[in-house]
Every structure is written in structure tokens, then in C-alpha cells.
Amino acid sequence: MIIRRILNNSVVSADDAGHEVIVLGKGLGFDRKVGDALDPSRIEKVFRLEDRAQQDRLRAVASGVPAEVLQVTGDIVQLASTALHRELSDSVYPALADHLAFALQRARDGVVLPNPLEAQVRTFYREEHGAAELAVDVANARLGVTLPEGEATNIALHLITASLDAGSPDVAAMMTLSRDIAAIIRYHFGLDLDEQDARQARFLTHVRFFAQRVLSGEAHDGDDEALFELVRRERPEAFVAVDKVAAFLVEQHAYAMTTSERLYLGLHVERLI
């Protein structure tokens, strides 16, 4: 690998067979110049981002944050990807590194900023929040700091965003709509939704993905009319609540639920009551 640009003493931009990469290693950039070959024995981590825009952003972020923050960022992304069983978008690297650098500074200054979305993230994104809690433990151990517990919510939001396709609605809007749909069901039946309950967790997961489709305008339908009418007759109370959700979506989001969407939401509601 050949040095393209020296970002600081421990981080350089390098050419690897015609592809730009960001390379970390103690002293990699010290007393070196553009065009020099990197010493492989000093390389600790290599960031290979396919998205050029994200590569440019990571290069900009890398020049302004400590190398150990970049190292921890890479470790957290790998940990989260394994825990969530999915690949994360390249966008997570610069965004999370930048966030961790500021979180580290806030922690050292004793500044705690509560996140108003914490309850919603814990409810609708349990897996991502769990991965983020592990990430906080890693950051604390590796960076020699004690981040506040609420920092897991901030990290979870980055993981959620990196899990979505480019055309997906933003996370805050999805959580707000998920909360509104769940609240209609909760108030209709007088329920206290508990994400620790397996049935309710499945319901909340269904609501989350349904909310994503609503905001993306991706309706799901099938030949379920006969089954829908049968189930509706057998479980009328569940579908009264579904009708309330349908009316809310038409009024607030100009979205008309399909027969399949009413059916599957009704079946999930039925399991709660």
C-alpha cells in the first residue's frame, strides 16, 4: 500500500491496488511522505468503503478524531454486524466515529444529554439497542471512559440508520409512527405494552416494519379477501382496533391499508388480547 495522504501520525489514506483505503497504525504517518510504502507490520486496521461519498467523509472525520476512536468504531461495527446478523451501510463509519469523538469529550467534561427517543428505541429496536449496550461496554473499556447509559440509544440510532436502505424513511419518523400505531391498539384495549413479553415483542416488530412500509409507500397486498372476511367475523374486536389504525393512517398519512395489511395486523392484535 502506498500513502496518498497523511491525516495524522497514526492515520493515513493509502492506495491499495487502485482503491483508496483508510489505514490505522501507531506511527504510520510519522516522518513519512506521500508516495512512501506502508510498513505492513505497523498496520492495525484498514477501512475499505465501497461508497465514495462515505470514503470522503471518513477521510475528513479521520483527520480530526483520535486514532483510538476510529479503531473502536471499526470494532463496534463488526460487533454489531455479527450481533444483528446483517451488514451495515458504509455510512455508519464516519457518522459513528464522529459521534463517539463528541461523546468521549462530553463524558470527560461530565456533560450528560438525555435522548428523548430512548423509550421508543428500547421498545421498537430491542436488538439494535442490545448491540449498542455492548458497544458502550467496548467503548468504555477501550477508551478509558464511562459513557452514560443513555449513550446506548444514540449508538443504536446509528446502527438502525445503517441497517436501512437508502430510500427508507428516517428513523425518528418510523419510531413516531410505530409509537402512534401501538398507542391506538394500547388505548383501545387498555393494555400496557411490555417489550419483554414475547407476544408483544412480535407485535411491536410487526408494527415497526409496517410503519416502514407506510412511510416508504410500499403497500403489501395479496389475494386474502376471503380469509380476511373469515377472520374478521371470528375476531371482530381485534378488527375494530385495526379499523381505528386504518382511519388514522388515511387521515394523518393519506395511506390506505390493504386487505393483507389489515389481516396481518389483526392477527397480531388478536394474539395480544
BALOBA-1460 file (C-alpha; in Angstrom, 3 decimals):
// residues 273
<rec num="1" residu="m" x="0.000" y="0.000" z="0.000"/>
<rec num="2" residu="i" x="1.231" y="3.483" z="-0.942"/>
<rec num="3" residu="i" x="0.488" y="6.624" z="1.084"/>
<rec num="4" residu="r" x="-1.898" y="9.025" z="-0.679"/>
<rec num="5" residu="r" x="-2.389" y="11.460" z="2.168"/>
<rec num="6" residu="i" x="-1.205" y="11.723" z="5.762"/>
<rec num="7" residu="l" x="-4.163" y="12.519" z="8.015"/>
<rec num="8" residu="n" x="-2.224" y="12.400" z="11.290"/>
<rec num="9" residu="n" x="0.635" y="10.445" z="12.843"/>
<rec num="10" residu="s" x="-1.480" y="7.302" z="13.136"/>
<rec num="11" residu="v" x="-3.947" y="7.547" z="10.229"/>
<rec num="12" residu="v" x="-3.225" y="7.750" z="6.505"/>
<rec num="13" residu="s" x="-5.138" y="7.499" z="3.263"/>
<rec num="14" residu="a" x="-3.471" y="4.885" z="1.085"/>
<rec num="15" residu="d" x="-3.683" y="3.334" z="-2.368"/>
<rec num="16" residu="d" x="-4.321" y="-0.396" z="-2.314"/>
<rec num="17" residu="a" x="-4.287" y="-1.821" z="-5.824"/>
<rec num="18" residu="g" x="-6.006" y="1.273" z="-7.200"/>
<rec num="19" residu="h" x="-8.530" y="1.614" z="-4.349"/>
<rec num="20" residu="e" x="-8.356" y="4.244" z="-1.634"/>
<rec num="21" residu="v" x="-8.403" y="2.905" z="1.932"/>
<rec num="22" residu="i" x="-8.069" y="4.494" z="5.349"/>
<rec num="23" residu="v" x="-5.298" y="2.810" z="7.340"/>
<rec num="24" residu="l" x="-4.667" y="2.982" z="11.092"/>
<rec num="25" residu="g" x="-1.476" y="2.109" z="12.925"/>
<rec num="26" residu="k" x="0.771" y="3.650" z="15.563"/>
<rec num="27" residu="g" x="3.246" y="5.982" z="13.900"/>
<rec num="28" residu="l" x="2.081" y="5.164" z="10.355"/>
<rec num="29" residu="g" x="2.189" y="8.804" z="9.302"/>
<rec num="30" residu="f" x="5.112" y="9.975" z="11.430"/>
<rec num="31" residu="d" x="8.068" y="11.227" z="9.406"/>
<rec num="32" residu="r" x="6.533" y="9.807" z="6.212"/>
<rec num="33" residu="k" x="5.537" y="11.418" z="2.931"/>
<rec num="34" residu="v" x="3.096" y="10.881" z="0.086"/>
<rec num="35" residu="g" x="4.276" y="8.062" z="-2.183"/>
<rec num="36" residu="d" x="6.006" y="6.089" z="0.576"/>
<rec num="37" residu="a" x="5.127" y="2.421" z="1.013"/>
<rec num="38" residu="l" x="3.440" y="1.474" z="4.271"/>
<rec num="39" residu="d" x="5.117" y="-0.901" z="6.681"/>
<rec num="40" residu="p" x="2.686" y="-3.878" z="6.898"/>
<rec num="41" residu="s" x="3.869" y="-4.685" z="10.423"/>
<rec num="42" residu="r" x="2.512" y="-1.345" z="11.671"/>
<rec num="43" residu="i" x="-0.957" y="-1.647" z="10.141"/>
<rec num="44" residu="e" x="-3.634" y="-2.249" z="12.793"/>
<rec num="45" residu="k" x="-6.878" y="-1.686" z="10.852"/>
<rec num="46" residu="v" x="-7.919" y="-0.957" z="7.288"/>
<rec num="47" residu="f" x="-11.221" y="0.683" z="6.340"/>
<rec num="48" residu="r" x="-12.361" y="-0.324" z="2.847"/>
<rec num="49" residu="l" x="-15.534" y="1.596" z="1.974"/>
<rec num="50" residu="e" x="-17.259" y="0.982" z="-1.344"/>
<rec num="51" residu="d" x="-19.295" y="4.190" z="-1.186"/>
<rec num="52" residu="r" x="-17.063" y="7.005" z="-2.456"/>
<rec num="53" residu="a" x="-19.021" y="9.712" z="-0.663"/>
<rec num="54" residu="q" x="-18.682" y="7.857" z="2.638"/>
<rec num="55" residu="q" x="-14.994" y="7.257" z="1.967"/>
<rec num="56" residu="d" x="-14.527" y="11.016" z="1.524"/>
<rec num="57" residu="r" x="-16.474" y="11.701" z="4.702"/>
<rec num="58" residu="l" x="-14.492" y="9.132" z="6.695"/>
<rec num="59" residu="r" x="-11.253" y="10.703" z="5.473"/>
<rec num="60" residu="a" x="-12.452" y="14.088" z="6.706"/>
<rec num="61" residu="v" x="-13.567" y="12.691" z="10.061"/>
<rec num="62" residu="a" x="-10.375" y="10.632" z="10.484"/>
<rec num="63" residu="s" x="-8.232" y="13.748" z="10.257"/>
<rec num="64" residu="g" x="-9.992" y="15.261" z="13.259"/>
<rec num="65" residu="v" x="-10.626" y="12.427" z="15.723"/>
<rec num="66" residu="p" x="-8.193" y="10.326" z="17.775"/>
<rec num="67" residu="a" x="-6.984" y="7.137" z="16.096"/>
<rec num="68" residu="e" x="-8.259" y="5.049" z="19.014"/>
<rec num="69" residu="v" x="-11.790" y="6.325" z="18.334"/>
<rec num="70" residu="l" x="-11.539" y="5.089" z="14.732"/>
<rec num="71" residu="q" x="-10.237" y="1.748" z="15.987"/>
<rec num="72" residu="v" x="-13.135" y="1.382" z="18.417"/>
<rec num="73" residu="t" x="-15.590" y="2.440" z="15.704"/>
<rec num="74" residu="g" x="-14.432" y="-0.394" z="13.479"/>
<rec num="75" residu="d" x="-14.664" y="-2.882" z="16.346"/>
<rec num="76" residu="i" x="-18.175" y="-1.726" z="17.259"/>
<rec num="77" residu="v" x="-19.407" y="-2.004" z="13.667"/>
<rec num="78" residu="q" x="-18.018" y="-5.532" z="13.417"/>
<rec num="79" residu="l" x="-19.559" y="-6.482" z="16.772"/>
<rec num="80" residu="a" x="-22.942" y="-5.014" z="15.827"/>
<rec num="81" residu="s" x="-22.964" y="-6.621" z="12.388"/>
<rec num="82" residu="t" x="-22.315" y="-10.004" z="13.991"/>
<rec num="83" residu="a" x="-24.904" y="-9.492" z="16.741"/>
<rec num="84" residu="l" x="-27.578" y="-8.305" z="14.287"/>
<rec num="85" residu="h" x="-26.727" y="-10.876" z="11.597"/>
<rec num="86" residu="r" x="-26.605" y="-8.276" z="8.835"/>
<rec num="87" residu="e" x="-24.241" y="-5.982" z="7.012"/>
<rec num="88" residu="l" x="-24.328" y="-2.299" z="7.895"/>
<rec num="89" residu="s" x="-24.081" y="0.568" z="5.436"/>
<rec num="90" residu="d" x="-20.699" y="2.264" z="4.967"/>
<rec num="91" residu="s" x="-22.351" y="5.431" z="6.276"/>
<rec num="92" residu="v" x="-22.054" y="4.091" z="9.824"/>
<rec num="93" residu="y" x="-18.255" y="4.502" z="9.955"/>
<rec num="94" residu="p" x="-17.860" y="8.284" z="9.635"/>
<rec num="95" residu="a" x="-21.142" y="9.002" z="11.445"/>
<rec num="96" residu="l" x="-20.361" y="6.765" z="14.411"/>
<rec num="97" residu="a" x="-16.715" y="7.841" z="14.647"/>
<rec num="98" residu="d" x="-17.721" y="11.492" z="14.695"/>
<rec num="99" residu="h" x="-20.398" y="10.774" z="17.298"/>
<rec num="100" residu="l" x="-18.055" y="8.779" z="19.547"/>
<rec num="101" residu="a" x="-15.461" y="11.547" z="19.492"/>
<rec num="102" residu="f" x="-18.021" y="14.049" z="20.794"/>
<rec num="103" residu="a" x="-19.483" y="11.529" z="23.261"/>
<rec num="104" residu="l" x="-15.990" y="10.919" z="24.628"/>
<rec num="105" residu="q" x="-15.436" y="14.632" z="25.119"/>
<rec num="106" residu="r" x="-18.840" y="15.099" z="26.777"/>
<rec num="107" residu="a" x="-18.160" y="12.223" z="29.168"/>
<rec num="108" residu="r" x="-14.801" y="13.696" z="30.170"/>
<rec num="109" residu="d" x="-16.469" y="17.074" z="30.701"/>
<rec num="110" residu="g" x="-19.236" y="15.500" z="32.790"/>
<rec num="111" residu="v" x="-21.970" y="16.539" z="30.345"/>
<rec num="112" residu="v" x="-24.968" y="14.193" z="30.066"/>
<rec num="113" residu="l" x="-27.507" y="14.787" z="27.303"/>
<rec num="114" residu="p" x="-30.687" y="12.658" z="27.617"/>
<rec num="115" residu="n" x="-32.154" y="11.251" z="24.417"/>
<rec num="116" residu="p" x="-35.954" y="11.721" z="24.184"/>
<rec num="117" residu="l" x="-36.193" y="8.693" z="21.877"/>
<rec num="118" residu="e" x="-34.778" y="6.233" z="24.424"/>
<rec num="119" residu="a" x="-38.082" y="4.576" z="25.350"/>
<rec num="120" residu="q" x="-39.102" y="4.197" z="21.710"/>
<rec num="121" residu="v" x="-35.734" y="2.750" z="20.670"/>
<rec num="122" residu="r" x="-35.817" y="0.244" z="23.535"/>
<rec num="123" residu="t" x="-39.354" y="-0.759" z="22.565"/>
<rec num="124" residu="f" x="-39.178" y="-0.968" z="18.785"/>
<rec num="125" residu="y" x="-35.494" y="-1.745" z="18.229"/>
<rec num="126" residu="r" x="-34.603" y="-4.155" z="21.013"/>
<rec num="127" residu="e" x="-31.876" y="-5.973" z="19.054"/>
<rec num="128" residu="e" x="-30.154" y="-2.778" z="17.942"/>
<rec num="129" residu="h" x="-30.326" y="-1.356" z="21.464"/>
<rec num="130" residu="g" x="-28.873" y="-4.558" z="22.864"/>
<rec num="131" residu="a" x="-25.986" y="-4.378" z="20.385"/>
<rec num="132" residu="a" x="-25.480" y="-0.724" z="21.307"/>
<rec num="133" residu="e" x="-25.270" y="-1.603" z="25.004"/>
<rec num="134" residu="l" x="-22.426" y="-3.985" z="24.157"/>
<rec num="135" residu="a" x="-20.872" y="-1.186" z="22.098"/>
<rec num="136" residu="v" x="-20.904" y="1.122" z="25.120"/>
<rec num="137" residu="d" x="-19.085" y="-1.542" z="27.144"/>
<rec num="138" residu="v" x="-16.448" y="-1.834" z="24.404"/>
<rec num="139" residu="a" x="-16.018" y="1.942" z="24.186"/>
<rec num="140" residu="n" x="-15.706" y="2.280" z="27.960"/>
<rec num="141" residu="a" x="-13.096" y="-0.466" z="28.198"/>
<rec num="142" residu="r" x="-11.049" y="0.647" z="25.195"/>
<rec num="143" residu="l" x="-11.243" y="4.427" z="25.616"/>
<rec num="144" residu="g" x="-10.877" y="4.561" z="29.397"/>
<rec num="145" residu="v" x="-14.117" y="6.447" z="29.937"/>
<rec num="146" residu="t" x="-17.536" y="5.833" z="31.451"/>
<rec num="147" residu="l" x="-20.206" y="6.791" z="28.960"/>
<rec num="148" residu="p" x="-23.706" y="7.361" z="30.409"/>
<rec num="149" residu="e" x="-26.188" y="4.501" z="29.952"/>
<rec num="150" residu="g" x="-28.297" y="6.638" z="27.634"/>
<rec num="151" residu="e" x="-25.431" y="6.677" z="25.131"/>
<rec num="152" residu="a" x="-26.590" y="3.231" z="24.012"/>
<rec num="153" residu="t" x="-29.663" y="4.871" z="22.489"/>
<rec num="154" residu="n" x="-27.522" y="7.249" z="20.425"/>
<rec num="155" residu="i" x="-25.370" y="4.409" z="19.138"/>
<rec num="156" residu="a" x="-28.466" y="2.299" z="18.429"/>
<rec num="157" residu="l" x="-29.831" y="5.074" z="16.218"/>
<rec num="158" residu="h" x="-26.660" y="4.947" z="14.123"/>
<rec num="159" residu="l" x="-26.983" y="1.160" z="13.818"/>
<rec num="160" residu="i" x="-30.646" y="1.450" z="12.829"/>
<rec num="161" residu="t" x="-29.909" y="4.086" z="10.205"/>
<rec num="162" residu="a" x="-27.070" y="1.970" z="8.796"/>
<rec num="163" residu="s" x="-29.429" y="-1.006" z="8.548"/>
<rec num="164" residu="l" x="-31.928" y="0.787" z="6.336"/>
<rec num="165" residu="d" x="-31.849" y="1.090" z="2.565"/>
<rec num="166" residu="a" x="-31.059" y="4.480" z="1.095"/>
<rec num="167" residu="g" x="-34.718" y="5.034" z="0.200"/>
<rec num="168" residu="s" x="-36.078" y="4.158" z="3.630"/>
<rec num="169" residu="p" x="-37.772" y="6.762" z="5.808"/>
<rec num="170" residu="d" x="-35.749" y="8.343" z="8.566"/>
<rec num="171" residu="v" x="-35.587" y="6.556" z="11.895"/>
<rec num="172" residu="a" x="-37.311" y="9.217" z="14.000"/>
<rec num="173" residu="a" x="-40.324" y="9.278" z="11.670"/>
<rec num="174" residu="m" x="-40.566" y="5.490" z="11.734"/>
<rec num="175" residu="m" x="-40.424" y="5.358" z="15.511"/>
<rec num="176" residu="t" x="-43.024" y="8.091" z="15.840"/>
<rec num="177" residu="l" x="-45.443" y="6.296" z="13.520"/>
<rec num="178" residu="s" x="-44.752" y="2.950" z="15.238"/>
<rec num="179" residu="r" x="-45.482" y="4.560" z="18.584"/>
<rec num="180" residu="d" x="-48.733" y="6.085" z="17.297"/>
<rec num="181" residu="i" x="-49.988" y="2.786" z="15.855"/>
<rec num="182" residu="a" x="-49.097" y="0.894" z="19.041"/>
<rec num="183" residu="a" x="-50.778" y="3.603" z="21.142"/>
<rec num="184" residu="i" x="-54.062" y="3.206" z="19.228"/>
<rec num="185" residu="i" x="-54.063" y="-0.522" z="19.994"/>
<rec num="186" residu="r" x="-52.938" y="0.021" z="23.576"/>
<rec num="187" residu="y" x="-55.621" y="2.570" z="24.382"/>
<rec num="188" residu="h" x="-58.350" y="0.603" z="22.625"/>
<rec num="189" residu="f" x="-57.771" y="-2.441" z="24.811"/>
<rec num="190" residu="g" x="-56.330" y="-0.724" z="27.882"/>
<rec num="191" residu="l" x="-53.028" y="-2.566" z="27.504"/>
<rec num="192" residu="d" x="-49.628" y="-1.817" z="28.963"/>
<rec num="193" residu="l" x="-47.292" y="-2.999" z="26.237"/>
<rec num="194" residu="d" x="-44.246" y="-4.777" z="27.631"/>
<rec num="195" residu="e" x="-41.421" y="-5.425" z="25.164"/>
<rec num="196" residu="q" x="-40.139" y="-8.240" z="27.396"/>
<rec num="197" residu="d" x="-43.258" y="-10.277" z="26.623"/>
<rec num="198" residu="a" x="-42.606" y="-12.492" z="23.565"/>
<rec num="199" residu="r" x="-46.083" y="-11.972" z="22.056"/>
<rec num="200" residu="q" x="-45.891" y="-8.235" z="22.457"/>
<rec num="201" residu="a" x="-42.336" y="-8.145" z="21.104"/>
<rec num="202" residu="r" x="-43.531" y="-9.880" z="17.926"/>
<rec num="203" residu="f" x="-46.399" y="-7.393" z="17.656"/>
<rec num="204" residu="l" x="-44.061" y="-4.420" z="18.041"/>
<rec num="205" residu="t" x="-41.686" y="-5.841" z="15.444"/>
<rec num="206" residu="h" x="-44.591" y="-6.210" z="13.004"/>
<rec num="207" residu="v" x="-45.672" y="-2.625" z="13.704"/>
<rec num="208" residu="r" x="-42.158" y="-1.350" z="13.119"/>
<rec num="209" residu="f" x="-41.828" y="-2.926" z="9.685"/>
<rec num="210" residu="f" x="-45.379" y="-1.944" z="8.784"/>
<rec num="211" residu="a" x="-44.566" y="1.671" z="9.693"/>
<rec num="212" residu="q" x="-41.503" y="1.497" z="7.453"/>
<rec num="213" residu="r" x="-43.652" y="0.356" z="4.527"/>
<rec num="214" residu="v" x="-46.230" y="3.086" z="5.175"/>
<rec num="215" residu="l" x="-43.624" y="5.840" z="5.132"/>
<rec num="216" residu="s" x="-41.913" y="4.341" z="2.097"/>
<rec num="217" residu="g" x="-45.236" y="3.969" z="0.272"/>
<rec num="218" residu="e" x="-44.602" y="0.252" z="-0.222"/>
<rec num="219" residu="a" x="-48.022" y="-1.346" z="0.252"/>
<rec num="220" residu="h" x="-48.236" y="-5.100" z="0.664"/>
<rec num="221" residu="d" x="-51.233" y="-6.935" z="-0.730"/>
<rec num="222" residu="g" x="-52.316" y="-10.409" z="-1.792"/>
<rec num="223" residu="d" x="-55.400" y="-12.481" z="-2.512"/>
<rec num="224" residu="d" x="-56.579" y="-12.552" z="1.109"/>
<rec num="225" residu="e" x="-60.132" y="-11.193" z="0.830"/>
<rec num="226" residu="a" x="-61.899" y="-14.449" z="1.741"/>
<rec num="227" residu="l" x="-59.543" y="-15.194" z="4.617"/>
<rec num="228" residu="f" x="-59.840" y="-11.610" z="5.824"/>
<rec num="229" residu="e" x="-63.639" y="-11.808" z="5.995"/>
<rec num="230" residu="l" x="-63.488" y="-15.157" z="7.790"/>
<rec num="231" residu="v" x="-61.031" y="-13.976" z="10.421"/>
<rec num="232" residu="r" x="-62.852" y="-10.667" z="10.853"/>
<rec num="233" residu="r" x="-66.109" y="-12.488" z="11.646"/>
<rec num="234" residu="e" x="-64.388" y="-14.756" z="14.162"/>
<rec num="235" residu="r" x="-62.364" y="-11.997" z="15.866"/>
<rec num="236" residu="p" x="-64.410" y="-8.813" z="15.484"/>
<rec num="237" residu="e" x="-62.925" y="-6.920" z="18.444"/>
<rec num="238" residu="a" x="-59.391" y="-7.122" z="17.082"/>
<rec num="239" residu="f" x="-60.518" y="-5.647" z="13.789"/>
<rec num="240" residu="v" x="-62.337" y="-2.758" z="15.452"/>
<rec num="241" residu="a" x="-58.897" y="-1.683" z="16.651"/>
<rec num="242" residu="v" x="-57.439" y="-2.291" z="13.185"/>
<rec num="243" residu="d" x="-60.153" y="-0.067" z="11.706"/>
<rec num="244" residu="k" x="-59.042" y="2.706" z="14.050"/>
<rec num="245" residu="v" x="-55.443" y="2.313" z="12.841"/>
<rec num="246" residu="a" x="-56.645" y="2.360" z="9.220"/>
<rec num="247" residu="a" x="-58.642" y="5.552" z="9.795"/>
<rec num="248" residu="f" x="-55.653" y="7.210" z="11.473"/>
<rec num="249" residu="l" x="-53.350" y="6.339" z="8.557"/>
<rec num="250" residu="v" x="-55.779" y="7.739" z="6.000"/>
<rec num="251" residu="e" x="-56.239" y="10.958" z="7.960"/>
<rec num="252" residu="q" x="-52.640" y="11.575" z="9.002"/>
<rec num="253" residu="h" x="-50.615" y="9.919" z="6.248"/>
<rec num="254" residu="a" x="-53.009" y="9.612" z="3.286"/>
<rec num="255" residu="y" x="-52.291" y="5.870" z="3.354"/>
<rec num="256" residu="a" x="-54.993" y="3.258" z="2.733"/>
<rec num="257" residu="m" x="-54.275" y="-0.107" z="4.325"/>
<rec num="258" residu="t" x="-54.631" y="-3.076" z="2.008"/>
<rec num="259" residu="t" x="-56.659" y="-6.165" z="2.860"/>
<rec num="260" residu="s" x="-53.487" y="-8.130" z="3.600"/>
<rec num="261" residu="e" x="-52.160" y="-5.414" z="5.897"/>
<rec num="262" residu="r" x="-55.436" y="-5.323" z="7.832"/>
<rec num="263" residu="l" x="-55.451" y="-9.109" z="8.080"/>
<rec num="264" residu="y" x="-51.916" y="-9.491" z="9.396"/>
<rec num="265" residu="l" x="-52.193" y="-6.584" z="11.806"/>
<rec num="266" residu="g" x="-55.486" y="-8.024" z="13.068"/>
<rec num="267" residu="l" x="-53.881" y="-11.423" z="13.673"/>
<rec num="268" residu="h" x="-51.058" y="-9.810" z="15.649"/>
<rec num="269" residu="v" x="-53.572" y="-7.782" z="17.680"/>
<rec num="270" residu="e" x="-55.620" y="-10.913" z="18.384"/>
<rec num="271" residu="r" x="-52.571" y="-12.536" z="19.999"/>
<rec num="272" residu="l" x="-52.339" y="-9.650" z="22.453"/>
<rec num="273" residu="i" x="-55.894" y="-9.854" z="23.826"/>
